[in-house]
Amino acid sequence: MSRSPAQERSPGMRRKNLKKGLTFTIMVAGPSGTGKTTFINTLCDNPVLAPREVPAPDKAYTERSVSITSTTIDMEEDGLKLALTIIDTPGFGDNINNEGSFQEILGYVERQYDDILAEESRIKRTKFQDNRVHAVLYFIQPTGHSLRELDIEFMRRLSPRVNVIPVIGKSDTMTPRELADFKKKIMEDLAFYHIPVYDFPIDPEADDEETIEENNELRALMPFAVIGSEAEVAVDGRRVRCRQYPWGIVEVDNPRHCDFSKLRYILLNSHLQDLKEITHDILYEQYRTEKLSTGHPM
């Protein structure tokens, strides 16, 4: 399902996109405290998500349901207008029993498919807003251990319905060796539990050597290790986004320090269209086929 180079560089397609602009929807999920809010604000270079309020001590252990919020921000990437929608899931993973959270988030993804299916069934089409989720960034705590049951269950349930991209949040809390070992453990767990996360698919017949090489390099980086920071400091005469420590700084946009710049480029540029095409041509079609075969009404 990777794009062909000819399709990618089509002048007609680019002119159409320049005129209309692009839309793209990202959902962020994962346990609290993994850096999701800071990551999104860094990604958008804008305070899109407000910091989550810390509950009062007497309410700290109160069971809370997940809430799903949507925010759209207008951006420009590589000369193209982009309406980026961020779906946040505060409260996920906070309870002892997270079954309700799994069902709520999966239900949200499937309702967007139901809306498309209902629109396709109309005799007279209307102007319609497509709210399908094109990618879920699932944030994993930087523990250095194997995936937790919560992580496995979320990705197992969501991967058949949406492009899931695993992300290690706050990766600067680990040494390079610890991080490399942790990435290896996560990928082994994903393979063991047969969880089909987005893996930069390659079509040897349609993709050129450059695309194949790029996708193989991106596969080798998975899961993406990121840090986020909305603060800028002056380093050697330039302003950089970074996190400061007594021993030095970790630059958000430096690919030698973390995978943030790679992941941003994937989401908002190089693989945006691929993620949208897989959502429509594969994931939605699978859901549509299942729904129609069971005879469920819209």
C-alpha positions as CSV (number, residue, x, y, z in Angstrom):
1,M,0.0,0.0,0.0
2,S,2.9,2.4,-0.3
3,R,2.5,5.1,-2.8
4,S,4.2,4.8,-6.2
5,P,6.8,7.5,-7.0
6,A,4.8,8.6,-10.0
7,Q,1.7,9.0,-7.9
8,E,3.6,10.9,-5.3
9,R,5.1,13.4,-7.8
10,S,2.0,13.8,-10.0
11,P,1.7,17.5,-10.9
12,G,-2.1,17.2,-11.2
13,M,-2.4,15.7,-7.7
14,R,-0.2,18.3,-6.2
15,R,-2.1,21.2,-7.9
16,K,-5.4,19.8,-6.5
17,N,-3.9,19.4,-3.0
18,L,-2.5,23.0,-3.2
19,K,-5.9,24.3,-4.0
20,K,-8.0,22.2,-1.6
21,G,-5.5,21.5,1.1
22,L,-5.2,18.3,3.0
23,T,-6.9,16.9,6.1
24,F,-5.4,14.4,8.5
25,T,-6.5,13.0,11.8
26,I,-4.2,11.7,14.6
27,M,-5.3,10.0,17.8
28,V,-2.9,9.9,20.8
29,A,-3.4,7.3,23.5
30,G,-1.4,5.7,26.3
31,P,-1.0,5.9,30.1
32,S,-0.9,9.3,31.8
33,G,2.5,10.8,32.2
34,T,4.1,9.5,29.0
35,G,4.4,12.9,27.4
36,K,1.5,12.9,25.0
37,T,0.4,16.5,25.6
38,T,3.9,17.9,25.3
39,F,4.6,15.9,22.2
40,I,1.4,17.1,20.4
41,N,2.1,20.7,21.3
42,T,5.7,20.3,20.0
43,L,4.5,18.6,16.9
44,C,2.1,21.4,16.1
45,D,4.5,24.1,17.5
46,N,1.3,25.4,19.2
47,P,-0.4,24.8,22.6
48,V,-3.1,22.6,21.1
49,L,-3.6,20.5,24.2
50,A,-3.8,21.9,27.7
51,P,-1.9,20.2,30.5
52,R,-4.0,17.7,32.4
53,E,-5.2,18.7,35.8
54,V,-3.8,16.7,38.7
55,P,-6.7,15.4,40.8
56,A,-6.9,16.3,44.5
57,P,-5.5,13.7,46.8
58,D,-8.9,12.6,48.1
59,K,-10.0,11.9,44.5
60,A,-6.7,10.5,43.2
61,Y,-8.0,6.9,43.3
62,T,-11.5,7.6,42.0
63,E,-12.3,5.5,38.9
64,R,-12.6,7.9,36.0
65,S,-13.8,7.1,32.5
66,V,-11.8,8.0,29.4
67,S,-12.9,11.1,27.6
68,I,-12.4,11.7,23.9
69,T,-11.7,15.2,22.7
70,S,-11.1,16.6,19.2
71,T,-9.1,19.7,18.2
72,T,-8.4,20.9,14.7
73,I,-5.5,23.2,13.8
74,D,-4.6,24.7,10.4
75,M,-1.0,24.3,9.4
76,E,1.2,24.5,6.4
77,E,3.6,21.7,5.5
78,D,5.9,21.8,2.4
79,G,3.8,24.5,0.9
80,L,0.5,22.6,1.4
81,K,-2.3,23.7,3.7
82,L,-3.1,21.0,6.3
83,A,-6.1,20.8,8.6
84,L,-4.7,18.6,11.3
85,T,-7.2,17.1,13.8
86,I,-5.9,15.8,17.1
87,I,-8.0,13.3,19.0
88,D,-6.9,13.1,22.7
89,T,-7.9,10.3,25.1
90,P,-7.3,11.7,28.6
91,G,-8.1,9.2,31.3
92,F,-7.0,6.1,29.4
93,G,-5.1,3.6,31.5
94,D,-5.9,5.3,34.8
95,N,-8.2,2.6,36.1
96,I,-7.5,-0.8,37.5
97,N,-10.1,-2.2,35.0
98,N,-9.7,-0.5,31.6
99,E,-12.2,-2.5,29.6
100,G,-14.5,0.5,29.3
101,S,-11.7,2.6,27.9
102,F,-10.9,0.0,25.3
103,Q,-14.5,-0.2,24.2
104,E,-14.9,3.6,24.2
105,I,-11.9,4.3,22.0
106,L,-12.5,1.4,19.6
107,G,-16.2,2.5,19.4
108,Y,-15.1,6.0,18.5
109,V,-12.9,4.7,15.6
110,E,-15.7,2.4,14.3
111,R,-18.4,5.2,14.5
112,Q,-16.4,7.2,12.0
113,Y,-16.5,4.2,9.6
114,D,-20.2,3.9,10.3
115,D,-20.8,7.5,9.3
116,I,-18.9,7.0,6.0
117,L,-20.9,3.8,5.3
118,A,-24.1,5.5,6.0
119,E,-23.2,8.4,3.7
120,E,-22.2,6.0,0.9
121,S,-25.6,4.4,1.2
122,R,-27.5,7.6,0.6
123,I,-29.2,8.0,-2.8
124,K,-28.4,11.7,-2.7
125,R,-25.0,12.5,-1.3
126,T,-24.5,15.5,1.0
127,K,-21.5,17.6,1.9
128,F,-19.8,15.4,4.4
129,Q,-17.0,15.7,6.9
130,D,-14.8,12.6,6.9
131,N,-13.6,12.2,10.5
132,R,-11.8,8.8,10.2
133,V,-8.7,8.4,12.3
134,H,-5.7,7.9,10.1
135,A,-3.1,7.1,12.7
136,V,-3.0,6.3,16.4
137,L,0.2,7.2,18.3
138,Y,0.3,4.8,21.2
139,F,2.7,6.0,23.9
140,I,4.6,3.4,25.9
141,Q,6.1,4.1,29.3
142,P,10.0,4.1,29.2
143,T,10.3,1.2,31.7
144,G,12.9,-0.8,29.9
145,H,10.8,-3.9,30.4
146,S,8.5,-5.8,28.2
147,L,5.1,-4.4,27.1
148,R,2.5,-4.3,29.8
149,E,-0.8,-6.1,29.4
150,L,-2.5,-2.7,29.0
151,D,-0.2,-1.9,26.0
152,I,-0.7,-5.3,24.4
153,E,-4.5,-5.3,24.8
154,F,-4.9,-1.7,23.4
155,M,-2.8,-2.3,20.3
156,R,-4.2,-5.8,19.7
157,R,-7.8,-4.4,19.7
158,L,-7.1,-1.2,17.7
159,S,-4.6,-2.4,15.1
160,P,-7.3,-4.2,12.9
161,R,-9.2,-0.9,12.7
162,V,-6.5,1.8,12.5
163,N,-2.9,2.4,11.7
164,V,-1.2,2.1,15.2
165,I,2.3,3.6,15.6
166,P,4.0,2.6,18.8
167,V,6.0,5.5,20.5
168,I,8.2,5.5,23.5
169,G,7.5,8.7,25.4
170,K,10.1,10.6,27.5
171,S,12.9,8.5,25.9
172,D,15.6,10.8,27.3
173,T,15.1,9.0,30.7
174,M,17.0,6.0,29.2
175,T,20.6,5.5,28.1
176,P,21.2,4.7,24.4
177,R,21.9,1.1,25.3
178,E,18.8,0.8,27.4
179,L,16.7,2.4,24.7
180,A,18.0,0.1,22.0
181,D,17.3,-3.0,24.2
182,F,13.8,-1.7,25.0
183,K,13.0,-1.1,21.3
184,K,14.1,-4.7,20.6
185,K,11.9,-6.1,23.4
186,I,8.9,-4.2,22.2
187,M,9.2,-5.4,18.6
188,E,9.6,-8.9,19.8
189,D,6.4,-8.6,21.9
190,L,4.5,-7.2,18.9
191,A,5.6,-10.1,16.8
192,F,4.9,-12.7,19.5
193,Y,1.3,-11.4,20.1
194,H,0.8,-11.0,16.3
195,I,-0.1,-7.3,16.6
196,P,-0.2,-5.7,13.1
197,V,1.0,-2.2,13.8
198,Y,1.8,0.1,10.9
199,D,5.1,-1.1,9.5
200,F,5.9,1.1,6.4
201,P,4.7,-1.4,3.8
202,I,6.8,-2.0,0.8
203,D,5.6,-3.0,-2.7
204,P,8.7,-4.2,-4.6
205,E,6.9,-3.9,-7.9
206,A,5.6,-0.4,-7.4
207,D,8.2,1.3,-5.1
208,D,11.5,2.6,-6.3
209,E,14.8,1.8,-4.6
210,E,14.8,5.1,-2.7
211,T,11.3,4.4,-1.2
212,I,12.2,0.8,-0.3
213,E,15.4,2.0,1.4
214,E,13.6,4.8,3.3
215,N,10.9,2.4,4.5
216,N,13.4,-0.2,5.7
217,E,15.3,2.5,7.6
218,L,12.0,3.7,9.3
219,R,11.1,0.1,10.2
220,A,14.5,-0.2,11.9
221,L,13.7,2.8,14.1
222,M,10.5,1.3,15.5
223,P,9.1,2.0,18.0
224,F,9.9,5.7,17.7
225,A,11.6,7.2,20.7
226,V,10.5,10.8,21.3
227,I,10.9,13.7,23.6
228,G,8.9,16.9,23.6
229,S,9.6,20.4,24.8
230,E,7.9,23.7,24.2
231,A,10.8,25.6,25.6
232,E,13.6,27.1,23.4
233,V,17.1,27.9,24.5
234,A,20.1,29.5,22.7
235,V,22.7,27.0,21.7
236,D,25.8,28.1,19.7
237,G,23.8,31.1,18.4
238,R,20.7,29.3,17.4
239,R,17.4,28.7,19.1
240,V,16.6,25.0,19.7
241,R,13.8,23.1,21.4
242,C,15.3,21.0,24.1
243,R,15.2,19.6,27.6
244,Q,18.0,20.8,29.9
245,Y,19.8,18.7,32.4
246,P,22.8,19.3,34.7
247,W,25.0,17.2,32.3
248,G,23.8,19.0,29.1
249,I,20.8,19.3,26.8
250,V,18.7,16.9,24.7
251,E,17.5,18.5,21.4
252,V,14.0,17.6,20.3
253,D,14.7,18.1,16.6
254,N,18.1,16.5,16.6
255,P,17.8,12.9,15.0
256,R,20.9,11.9,17.0
257,H,19.1,12.6,20.2
258,C,15.6,11.2,19.5
259,D,13.2,10.2,16.7
260,F,10.9,13.2,16.9
261,S,11.9,14.8,13.6
262,K,11.6,11.5,11.8
263,L,8.1,10.9,13.2
264,R,6.9,14.4,12.5
265,Y,8.1,14.1,8.9
266,I,6.3,10.7,8.5
267,L,3.0,12.0,9.9
268,L,2.9,15.4,8.2
269,N,4.7,14.8,5.0
270,S,6.3,11.6,3.6
271,H,3.7,9.0,4.7
272,L,0.6,11.1,5.3
273,Q,-1.0,10.0,2.1
274,D,0.0,6.4,2.6
275,L,-1.7,6.4,6.0
276,K,-4.9,7.9,4.5
277,E,-4.9,5.3,1.7
278,I,-4.5,2.4,4.0
279,T,-7.3,3.7,6.2
280,H,-9.7,4.0,3.2
281,D,-8.6,1.1,0.9
282,I,-7.8,-1.6,3.5
283,L,-9.0,-0.8,7.1
284,Y,-12.3,0.8,6.2
285,E,-13.0,-1.8,3.4
286,Q,-12.4,-4.6,5.9
287,Y,-14.8,-3.0,8.4
288,R,-17.3,-2.3,5.6
289,T,-17.2,-5.9,4.4
290,E,-17.6,-7.3,8.0
291,K,-20.5,-4.9,8.7
292,L,-22.4,-5.7,5.4
293,S,-21.8,-9.5,5.7
294,T,-23.4,-9.5,9.2
295,G,-26.4,-7.5,8.0
296,H,-26.0,-4.8,10.7
297,P,-28.0,-1.7,9.8
298,M,-26.3,1.6,9.8
